[in-house]
Amino acid sequence: MLGISLAALLLAEAAPQSARLWYFVPFTFLGNSLAPLPYDGAVVYLGAHHPLWLIVSIAVAATLVIEMWNMELLARILARDGTRAFRNHRATQWSLRWYRKAPFWSLVLTCVLPLVPHYPMRFLAVLAGYPLWKYQISVILGRGTRYIGLVLVGATLPVPGAWIVVASLLILALGVRGARRMNRVDGGLPGAGRTRALPEEG
């Protein structure tokens, strides 16, 4: 992933006319990582400057790479003894029972809808032992649909870049505020001395 990011940055320097697309690759890694970073605004912005198929192809491919890293990291974290309290927590087990009723479409839905956090679904997929290849197919369908919608917004509506930046910063601020509030509640993030709530995905 670091190698891909470095190659993209070098290509951005070598081909300034396509720099926005190359910078979009490492930004996609950040926007779909475990960090709550606003990402949708960048897709909307690129929609006004590049073909839909090109933006969506790059976004989906880069998302698949970072999601593979996300799932590997979470699998290692959740395998530790220090996460036993989180794994056995009543809220975690309750969520797992509901997740197992429709795991694939639950993943697709949270990938598509911007107001439904996908972050907790990664934890549930790992805890349920959901196959990586099925998880990645759900990402292709869900994120692909979401990216197409965002690109169409940028291609059809003249949204000023400054507005996109302001909206993204506002979303980030709200996400950080929500994460801080949830961190005060017991029963969430694994690995801590006491359990804390999961932050929502940006």
N, C-alpha and C positions, 0 to 999 in steps of 0.2 A: 504493500500500500504506500509506504514511504517512497519506494522507487517509482511508482506510477505518478505520485504527486510531484516528485522532482522532475521527471520527464515532462510532465504537463507544464510546469513552470518554465523549463528550458524552451519548450516549443512556443510558449506564449511570448518569450523574448525574441525568438527567431522569426515568428510570424505574427507581427503586431495586428494585422488585419483580422486574425482569428483569436486574438488574445483572450477575449471574453469567454469564448468556449473552453479554452485550455484552463483558464483560471477556475472555470466552473467545476472541473474535475475534483481538485482538492477541496473546494467549497462544498461539494456534494458529500465528500467523506465527513467533513465537519458537521454539516447539517443533518446527517442521518446517523451520526455517532450517538453514544450514550449521553453526550452533552446537549442541553436544551438550547440549541442555537436556531434562530429563525432562518428558514430556508426557502419558503414558498415565494417570497418576494423576488428572489433572484431568478426563479423560473418565469415568473410573470414578466420581469424586465427583459429577459432574453427572448421572450415570445414576440416582442416587437422588432427584433433585429435578425432573427435566424429562423430557418424552416422548422416546422413542428417536429418532423420525423428526426431531425438531427439533434435537437435539444432533448427530446424524450429518449432517444437511443443512448446518448451520453449519460443522461441522468439515471436511467434504469441500470445501465452497465456499472456505473460507479456505485450506485446504491447496493447492488448485489455484492460487490467487493466489500464494502464497509459492513454490510449485514453479516457476511461470513465471519468477519473479525468480531463483530458484536456478539454473535452466538458462541464463538470460541471463548471469548473473554468471560462471558456470563457462565458458561459451563464450568470453567475453572474456579470462578468465584463461588458458585453455588455448591461445588463439591467439597468446599472447606468445612471443617467442623464448626467454625465460627458462625456459619450461616444456618446451623441446625434449627435455631429458634425461629428464624424467618421461614424456613421450609415447613416447620411443623405448626406455624402460627395458624390460629383459627381462620383468620381472614384469607390467608394464602390457600389453605385447603378448600375453603368455600369457593374461592375464585377458580381453583383448579377443577373442581367438580363442574362448574358452569362452563368453563373453557372446553372441557372434554366432550361436551354435548355437540359442539360444532366448531372444532379447532380451526379448520381451514378457512371457513367463511368469517369467523371472528377475526382472523389475521387480515384477511382481505378488507373487511369493513374498516378496521382501525388504520389500515394503510391509506384508504381512500378519504375518509372523513377528517377534515382538519381539526374539528373540535373534540374528537375522540382520541385520547392519547394512545400511541402505539407502544410507548416505553414499557408499561407493565406487561404487555403481551409477549414481549421477548422473554421476560422472566418465566412466564407461564409455559411458553413453548419449550424452554430448556427443562423446566421441572417436570413437564409431562413427557419428556423424551421424544418430542415431535421430530420427525426426520428432517434433516437440513434441506434436502431437495424439495420436499413439499413446502417447507417454509419459504424457500426462494421462489417457488412458483407463485405463492400467495403475494410475495413482494412484487413480482413482475405484473401480475394482474392489478393489484391494489395501487401500488405506487405509479404504475404505468397509466392507469386511469386518472389518478390525481394529477400527474404531470401534464397529461393531455389537456385537462380542464384548465390548469393554470396557464399553459402556453396559449390556449385560445383566448383567455382573458387578456393577456398581454398583446395578442395579435389583433384583437377587435376593439379594445378600449384604449384610448390615448391616456394611459396613466403616467403622470410625470415621475421621473426617477426619484425626485426628492420626496414625493409622497410615499413611494415604496420604501425608501430608507426610514422615514419617520414611522410608518406603520410597523416595519420590522423591529425597530428599536422599542416601540410601544409593546409589541408582542413579547419581546425579550424581557422587558421590565415586568410585565404581568406574570410571565413564566417564572422568573426569579422570585417574585413576591409570593406566588402560589407555592413554590417549592419550599420557601422558608416557613410558610404557615404549616405545610404538611409535615415538615421536619420536627415540629413541636408535638406531633401526635405519635403515640406508640404504635408499633405494628407495621414497619415498612422495610427500609433499605437494609439489605443483608450486610453482615460483616462488622457492624458497629457494636459497641458495648451494650447498647440498648437498641431495640429495633426502631426504625424511623420510617415514615411514609415515603413511597416512591415519588420522585419528582415527575411531572408530566413532560412529555416530549415537546420540544419547541417546533 
